[in-house]
Amino acid sequence: MTMTDPKSAVSADVMALAGELGAERSRPGWSAFSLGLNDEQREIRDWAHAFAADVIRPAAAEWDEREETPWPVIQEAAKIGLYGLDANINLFVDPSGLLMPLVHEELFWGDAGIGMSLKGTGLASSAIFSNGTPEQWSQWMPRCYGTADDVRVAAFCSSEPGAGSDVSAIRTRAVYDAVTDEWVINGQKAWATNGGIADIHVVVATVDPSLGTKGQAAFVVPRTEVRGLEMGTKLKKHGLRASHTADVFFDNVRIPAANVLGGKEKLDERLARAHESRKSAAAGSSGRNASMATFEMTRHIVGAQAIGIARAAYEVALDYAKTREQFGRPIIDNQGIAFKLADMAMEIDAARLLVWRAANMSAALMRGETPDYRHGEGSMAKLKAGEVAVKVTEEAIQILGGNGYTREYPVERMHRDAKIYTIFEGTSEIQRLVIARAISGMRIR
């Protein structure tokens, strides 16, 4: 008589059940969880990394000191296909959403100032893509980048001296002139990346002040085809010095009516709906503000830039700690240093995971789905990555000691570059406000 081990019988039942469930969940509709990159993603990431290591890094200190747009680097990137409209489309059209943050992280690992000179144009082209018609895409997006032989940059002009985080305070006006079928733009924009040197300026202006932010629209202003567009003061910045930032003035700048993104007819319809919505709100119903979802879909890219800076500083600090000796041993042999590095590595990885989650959510449109942001996931990614970049670069300086405070080592520059990531594209305070409103469903002020 053969005795059956009860434990073996139970084990067989469990394995059979696991097999049945595995087969069931292999059907379409179930998706295996993975943080691994596919071959194409790794290849493009490594391509960007090689450019950052071989071209950007050797030029970083020079262009930081010169505080000028690094046109030779932009031209080199254009020649190999890393800068241009085709490059942007290639990165954007990715069902996983990861290609764009992967490349941004690598370029900003090379240098943030040069990285911003390469990627600042994306703000304007994204605005055209998000708000424009297919005809406007074809007309204006190629001009944002130019060609490999004649590279151009573009500028997105939204912020003003009195309107940074508070976009409702925008005072730049666009008035329609029915006689000439033109828009007339007057106002001042501040902190514009590529402002004044760009071929294409995308300008956010108020059309109907009574509607607040819903009375605003975006306009394409080609610098060489208008009068009255003037560059103001070029800013001397704490960081991102290789990226051009300036005020831009618009003095009775006239552009064709067709240059309003989305078209004038659609704008008129939107304004009419906004007026009706305001009346409904006064009667007791409330309209949904869709702007948050739009911002959420792009903030993770800024977060990826911050991660690139943080990772670069961490790697410098780790290498230094392993080779620098004090009291007869490498300084990493001390817990005070080793634990700092452990925390730096952990925080960078945590921030990257938030960025990748938001990136995957933003790519829902590429997968034929609707993005389902519920808790300000894009803001979480940008907030965490920006604050990690500031903390990690500060700790890197601390680990290098006096050397870290000098310009002979790159962590000093990285620390200066990192700080803006808690300020621009929505301050840390604004990100917390967005998240708080999302998780509470309340209009927290």
C-alpha positions as CSV (number, residue, x, y, z in Angstrom):
1,M,0.0,0.0,0.0
2,T,1.4,3.4,-1.0
3,M,1.0,6.3,1.4
4,T,0.4,9.8,-0.1
5,D,2.1,12.7,1.7
6,P,-0.7,15.2,2.6
7,K,1.8,18.0,2.0
8,S,2.6,16.8,-1.5
9,A,-1.1,16.6,-2.3
10,V,-1.7,20.2,-1.1
11,S,1.3,21.4,-3.1
12,A,0.0,19.7,-6.3
13,D,-3.4,21.4,-5.8
14,V,-1.8,24.8,-5.4
15,M,0.4,24.3,-8.4
16,A,-2.6,23.2,-10.5
17,L,-4.5,26.2,-9.4
18,A,-1.6,28.5,-10.1
19,G,-1.4,27.0,-13.6
20,E,-5.0,27.5,-14.3
21,L,-4.9,31.1,-13.2
22,G,-1.7,31.7,-15.2
23,A,-3.4,30.5,-18.3
24,E,-6.5,32.6,-17.7
25,R,-4.5,35.7,-17.1
26,S,-2.4,35.2,-20.3
27,R,-5.4,36.1,-22.4
28,P,-5.7,39.6,-24.0
29,G,-6.8,42.1,-21.4
30,W,-4.3,41.1,-18.8
31,S,-0.9,42.7,-18.9
32,A,2.3,41.5,-17.3
33,F,3.9,44.0,-15.0
34,S,7.5,44.9,-15.9
35,L,9.9,47.7,-15.3
36,G,12.3,46.4,-17.9
37,L,13.0,48.4,-21.1
38,N,12.6,46.8,-24.5
39,D,15.5,46.6,-27.0
40,E,14.5,49.8,-28.9
41,Q,14.1,51.8,-25.7
42,R,17.6,50.7,-24.5
43,E,19.1,51.5,-27.9
44,I,17.7,55.0,-28.0
45,R,18.6,55.7,-24.3
46,D,22.2,54.5,-25.0
47,W,22.3,56.7,-28.1
48,A,21.3,59.8,-26.1
49,H,23.7,58.8,-23.3
50,A,26.6,58.6,-25.8
51,F,25.9,62.0,-27.2
52,A,25.6,63.4,-23.6
53,A,28.9,61.8,-22.6
54,D,30.9,62.6,-25.8
55,V,29.5,66.0,-26.9
56,I,27.6,67.7,-24.1
57,R,29.8,67.0,-21.0
58,P,33.1,68.2,-22.6
59,A,31.4,71.5,-23.5
60,A,29.3,72.0,-20.3
61,A,31.7,74.1,-18.3
62,E,32.6,76.4,-21.2
63,W,29.0,77.3,-22.1
64,D,28.0,77.7,-18.5
65,E,30.7,80.3,-18.2
66,R,29.9,82.0,-21.5
67,E,26.2,82.1,-20.6
68,E,25.3,81.7,-24.3
69,T,23.2,79.4,-26.4
70,P,25.4,76.5,-27.5
71,W,24.6,76.6,-31.2
72,P,27.4,74.2,-32.2
73,V,26.0,71.5,-29.9
74,I,22.5,72.1,-31.2
75,Q,23.8,71.7,-34.7
76,E,25.7,68.5,-33.9
77,A,22.5,67.1,-32.3
78,A,20.5,68.1,-35.4
79,K,23.0,66.3,-37.7
80,I,22.7,63.0,-36.0
81,G,18.9,63.3,-35.6
82,L,18.7,64.0,-31.9
83,Y,17.3,67.6,-32.4
84,G,14.4,68.3,-34.7
85,L,10.7,67.7,-35.3
86,D,11.3,64.1,-36.4
87,A,13.2,63.3,-33.2
88,N,10.4,64.8,-31.1
89,I,7.8,62.8,-32.9
90,N,9.8,59.6,-32.6
91,L,10.1,60.1,-28.8
92,F,6.5,61.1,-28.4
93,V,4.9,58.2,-30.3
94,D,5.6,55.5,-27.8
95,P,2.7,53.5,-26.2
96,S,4.7,53.1,-23.0
97,G,5.4,56.8,-22.7
98,L,9.0,56.1,-21.5
99,L,11.1,57.2,-24.5
100,M,10.7,61.0,-23.8
101,P,11.7,60.8,-20.1
102,L,14.5,58.4,-20.9
103,V,16.2,60.7,-23.4
104,H,15.6,63.8,-21.3
105,E,17.2,62.1,-18.3
106,E,20.3,61.3,-20.3
107,L,20.7,64.7,-21.9
108,F,20.4,66.5,-18.6
109,W,22.8,64.0,-17.0
110,G,25.2,65.5,-19.6
111,D,24.4,69.1,-18.6
112,A,21.2,70.8,-17.7
113,G,21.9,74.1,-19.4
114,I,22.8,72.6,-22.7
115,G,20.0,70.1,-22.2
116,M,17.5,73.0,-21.9
117,S,18.9,74.6,-25.0
118,L,18.2,71.3,-26.9
119,K,14.7,70.7,-25.3
120,G,13.4,74.2,-24.6
121,T,11.9,74.3,-28.1
122,G,9.7,71.4,-27.2
123,L,7.6,73.7,-25.0
124,A,6.5,75.7,-28.1
125,S,6.1,72.7,-30.4
126,S,4.0,70.9,-27.8
127,A,1.7,73.9,-27.4
128,I,1.2,73.9,-31.2
129,F,0.5,70.2,-31.2
130,S,-1.8,70.3,-28.2
131,N,-3.9,73.3,-29.3
132,G,-3.4,73.6,-33.0
133,T,-5.1,72.2,-36.1
134,P,-3.4,69.6,-38.4
135,E,-2.8,72.5,-40.9
136,Q,-1.1,74.5,-38.1
137,W,1.0,71.5,-37.2
138,S,2.3,71.3,-40.8
139,Q,2.8,75.0,-41.1
140,W,4.5,75.9,-37.8
141,M,6.1,72.8,-36.1
142,P,8.9,72.3,-38.7
143,R,9.8,76.0,-38.3
144,C,10.3,75.6,-34.6
145,Y,13.3,73.4,-35.3
146,G,14.6,74.4,-38.7
147,T,16.8,71.9,-40.5
148,A,20.2,70.3,-39.8
149,D,21.8,72.9,-42.0
150,D,19.8,75.8,-40.5
151,V,18.8,75.0,-37.0
152,R,16.2,77.2,-35.3
153,V,14.7,77.3,-31.8
154,A,11.2,78.3,-30.6
155,A,9.9,80.0,-27.5
156,F,6.8,79.5,-25.4
157,C,5.8,82.8,-23.8
158,S,3.3,82.4,-20.9
159,S,4.8,83.9,-17.7
160,E,4.7,87.6,-17.1
161,P,6.3,89.9,-14.4
162,G,3.1,89.7,-12.5
163,A,1.9,86.3,-13.6
164,G,4.0,83.3,-12.8
165,S,2.2,80.5,-10.9
166,D,-1.0,82.6,-11.2
167,V,-1.8,82.3,-14.9
168,S,-5.1,84.1,-14.3
169,A,-3.1,87.3,-13.9
170,I,-1.9,87.3,-17.5
171,R,-2.2,90.9,-18.8
172,T,-0.9,90.4,-22.4
173,R,-3.9,91.2,-24.7
174,A,-4.9,90.0,-28.1
175,V,-7.6,92.0,-29.8
176,Y,-9.2,91.0,-33.1
177,D,-9.2,93.7,-35.8
178,A,-12.1,92.8,-38.1
179,V,-11.1,95.3,-40.7
180,T,-7.8,93.7,-41.5
181,D,-8.7,90.2,-40.2
182,E,-5.7,90.3,-37.8
183,W,-4.9,89.9,-34.1
184,V,-3.1,92.8,-32.4
185,I,-1.0,91.7,-29.5
186,N,0.3,94.0,-26.7
187,G,2.1,93.0,-23.5
188,Q,5.3,91.7,-21.9
189,K,6.4,88.2,-21.3
190,A,9.0,87.2,-18.8
191,W,11.4,84.2,-18.2
192,A,10.9,83.0,-21.8
193,T,13.3,80.2,-22.8
194,N,14.7,81.3,-26.2
195,G,12.7,84.5,-25.9
196,G,13.7,87.0,-28.6
197,I,16.1,84.7,-30.4
198,A,13.4,82.2,-31.5
199,D,12.0,82.0,-35.0
200,I,8.6,81.0,-33.6
201,H,7.1,82.5,-30.4
202,V,3.9,80.8,-29.1
203,V,2.3,83.5,-27.0
204,V,-0.5,83.0,-24.4
205,A,-2.7,86.2,-24.3
206,T,-6.0,87.2,-22.9
207,V,-8.8,87.6,-25.4
208,D,-11.8,88.0,-23.0
209,P,-10.7,89.3,-19.6
210,S,-14.1,88.7,-18.1
211,L,-13.6,84.9,-18.4
212,G,-10.3,84.7,-16.5
213,T,-8.1,81.8,-17.7
214,K,-10.9,80.5,-19.9
215,G,-10.7,83.8,-21.9
216,Q,-7.1,83.1,-22.9
217,A,-5.7,81.7,-26.2
218,A,-2.4,80.8,-27.7
219,F,-1.0,82.6,-30.8
220,V,1.9,81.8,-33.2
221,V,4.1,84.8,-33.7
222,P,6.8,84.4,-36.3
223,R,9.5,86.8,-35.3
224,T,10.9,87.6,-38.8
225,E,7.4,88.3,-40.2
226,V,6.1,90.9,-37.7
227,R,7.0,94.3,-36.4
228,G,6.9,95.2,-32.7
229,L,8.4,92.1,-31.2
230,E,11.5,93.0,-29.2
231,M,13.7,91.1,-26.8
232,G,14.1,92.7,-23.4
233,T,16.7,91.9,-20.8
234,K,18.5,88.7,-21.2
235,L,18.5,87.2,-17.7
236,K,21.7,86.4,-15.8
237,K,20.7,83.3,-14.1
238,H,21.8,81.2,-11.0
239,G,21.8,78.1,-13.1
240,L,20.9,76.7,-16.6
241,R,23.3,79.4,-17.9
242,A,23.7,77.8,-21.3
243,S,20.0,78.2,-21.9
244,H,18.8,81.6,-23.2
245,T,16.1,83.3,-21.0
246,A,14.8,86.7,-21.7
247,D,11.8,89.1,-21.5
248,V,9.9,89.6,-24.7
249,F,7.8,92.8,-25.5
250,F,4.9,92.9,-27.9
251,D,4.0,96.4,-29.2
252,N,1.0,96.3,-31.5
253,V,2.3,93.1,-33.1
254,R,-0.1,92.2,-35.9
255,I,-0.5,88.6,-37.0
256,P,-3.1,86.9,-39.3
257,A,-6.3,85.8,-37.7
258,A,-5.4,82.2,-38.7
259,N,-2.4,82.3,-36.3
260,V,-4.6,81.7,-33.2
261,L,-4.0,78.0,-32.3
262,G,-7.1,75.9,-33.0
263,G,-8.6,78.6,-35.3
264,K,-10.7,81.6,-34.7
265,E,-14.0,79.8,-35.2
266,K,-13.2,77.2,-32.6
267,L,-12.0,80.0,-30.3
268,D,-15.3,81.9,-30.7
269,E,-17.2,78.7,-29.9
270,R,-15.1,78.1,-26.8
271,L,-15.6,81.6,-25.5
272,A,-19.4,81.3,-26.0
273,R,-19.4,78.0,-24.1
274,A,-17.4,79.6,-21.3
275,H,-19.9,82.4,-21.0
276,E,-22.7,79.9,-20.8
277,S,-20.8,77.8,-18.3
278,R,-20.4,80.9,-16.1
279,K,-24.1,81.5,-16.2
280,S,-24.7,77.9,-15.2
281,A,-22.2,78.1,-12.4
282,A,-24.0,81.2,-11.1
283,A,-27.2,79.2,-11.2
284,G,-25.7,76.5,-9.0
285,S,-23.9,74.0,-11.3
286,S,-20.1,73.9,-11.7
287,G,-18.0,73.3,-14.7
288,R,-15.0,71.0,-14.8
289,N,-11.6,72.6,-15.2
290,A,-9.8,70.5,-17.8
291,S,-6.4,72.4,-17.5
292,M,-5.1,70.2,-14.7
293,A,-5.1,67.1,-16.9
294,T,-3.2,68.9,-19.6
295,F,-0.5,70.0,-17.2
296,E,-0.3,66.6,-15.7
297,M,0.6,65.1,-19.1
298,T,3.8,67.1,-19.4
299,R,5.2,67.6,-15.9
300,H,6.8,64.2,-15.7
301,I,9.2,65.3,-18.5
302,V,10.5,68.1,-16.3
303,G,10.9,65.6,-13.5
304,A,13.0,63.4,-15.8
305,Q,15.3,66.4,-16.4
306,A,15.7,66.8,-12.6
307,I,16.5,63.1,-12.2
308,G,19.3,63.5,-14.8
309,I,20.9,66.2,-12.8
310,A,20.5,64.3,-9.5
311,R,22.0,61.1,-11.0
312,A,25.0,63.0,-12.4
313,A,25.8,64.5,-9.1
314,Y,25.3,61.2,-7.3
315,E,27.7,59.4,-9.6
316,V,30.4,62.1,-9.1
317,A,29.9,61.9,-5.3
318,L,30.0,58.1,-5.3
319,D,33.2,57.9,-7.4
320,Y,34.8,60.6,-5.2
321,A,33.9,58.8,-2.0
322,K,35.4,55.6,-3.2
323,T,38.7,57.2,-4.2
324,R,39.2,60.1,-1.7
325,E,41.1,59.0,1.4
326,Q,41.0,60.5,4.8
327,F,42.6,59.0,7.9
328,G,44.1,56.2,5.9
329,R,40.9,54.9,4.3
330,P,38.3,55.9,1.6
331,I,35.7,58.2,3.0
332,I,32.9,55.9,1.9
333,D,34.2,53.6,4.6
334,N,32.5,56.0,7.1
335,Q,28.8,55.4,7.7
336,G,28.2,59.2,7.6
337,I,29.2,59.2,4.0
338,A,27.9,55.8,3.0
339,F,24.5,56.4,4.4
340,K,24.2,59.7,2.5
341,L,25.0,57.9,-0.7
342,A,22.5,55.1,0.1
343,D,19.8,57.7,0.6
344,M,20.7,59.6,-2.6
345,A,20.5,56.4,-4.6
346,M,17.1,55.5,-3.0
347,E,15.6,58.9,-3.6
348,I,16.7,59.0,-7.2
349,D,15.1,55.6,-7.9
350,A,11.9,56.6,-6.1
351,A,11.6,59.8,-8.1
352,R,12.2,57.9,-11.4
353,L,9.4,55.4,-10.6
354,L,7.0,58.3,-10.1
355,V,8.1,59.8,-13.4
356,W,7.7,56.6,-15.2
357,R,4.3,56.0,-13.8
358,A,3.1,59.5,-14.9
359,A,4.8,59.0,-18.3
360,N,2.9,55.7,-18.8
361,M,-0.3,57.4,-17.8
362,S,0.3,60.3,-20.2
363,A,0.8,57.8,-23.0
364,A,-2.8,56.4,-22.6
365,L,-3.7,58.5,-25.7
366,M,-1.1,56.6,-27.7
367,R,-2.7,53.4,-26.6
368,G,-6.2,54.5,-27.6
369,E,-7.2,55.1,-24.0
370,T,-8.2,58.2,-21.9
371,P,-5.6,59.3,-19.2
372,D,-7.0,58.6,-15.8
373,Y,-5.2,61.1,-13.5
374,R,-6.8,61.0,-10.0
375,H,-4.2,62.1,-7.5
376,G,-2.1,64.6,-9.3
377,E,0.3,61.9,-10.5
378,G,2.1,64.3,-12.9
379,S,2.6,66.8,-10.1
380,M,3.8,64.1,-7.8
381,A,6.5,63.2,-10.3
382,K,7.7,66.7,-10.9
383,L,7.5,67.7,-7.2
384,K,9.5,64.7,-6.0
385,A,12.1,64.8,-8.7
386,G,12.7,68.5,-8.3
387,E,13.2,68.3,-4.6
388,V,15.4,65.2,-4.9
389,A,17.6,67.0,-7.4
390,V,18.1,69.9,-5.0
391,K,18.8,67.6,-2.0
392,V,21.1,65.2,-3.9
393,T,23.2,67.9,-5.5
394,E,23.6,69.6,-2.1
395,E,24.7,66.3,-0.5
396,A,27.1,65.8,-3.3
397,I,28.8,69.1,-2.5
398,Q,28.9,68.1,1.2
399,I,30.6,64.8,0.3
400,L,33.2,66.5,-1.8
401,G,33.7,69.1,0.9
402,G,35.7,72.2,-0.2
403,N,36.3,70.6,-3.6
404,G,32.6,70.5,-4.2
405,Y,32.3,74.2,-3.6
406,T,34.7,75.0,-6.4
407,R,34.1,75.1,-10.1
408,E,36.8,72.6,-10.7
409,Y,34.2,69.9,-9.9
410,P,30.9,69.8,-11.7
411,V,28.6,69.3,-8.6
412,E,28.8,73.1,-8.0
413,R,27.2,73.7,-11.4
414,M,24.7,70.8,-10.9
415,H,23.6,72.3,-7.6
416,R,22.9,75.7,-9.3
417,D,21.1,74.0,-12.2
418,A,18.9,71.9,-9.9
419,K,17.3,74.7,-7.9
420,I,15.1,75.9,-10.7
421,Y,13.2,72.6,-10.6
422,T,11.4,73.6,-7.5
423,I,10.4,76.9,-9.1
424,F,9.7,76.7,-12.9
425,E,6.9,74.7,-14.6
426,G,5.0,75.1,-11.3
427,T,6.6,75.7,-8.0
428,S,6.8,73.0,-5.3
429,E,4.0,74.8,-3.5
430,I,1.8,74.8,-6.6
431,Q,2.4,71.1,-7.1
432,R,1.3,70.4,-3.5
433,L,-1.7,72.5,-4.1
434,V,-2.6,70.5,-7.3
435,I,-2.1,67.2,-5.4
436,A,-4.1,68.4,-2.4
437,R,-7.0,69.4,-4.6
438,A,-6.9,66.1,-6.5
439,I,-7.0,63.9,-3.4
440,S,-9.6,66.0,-1.5
441,G,-11.8,67.1,-4.4
442,M,-11.9,70.5,-2.7
443,R,-10.9,73.9,-3.9
444,I,-8.1,74.3,-1.5
445,R,-6.5,77.8,-1.7
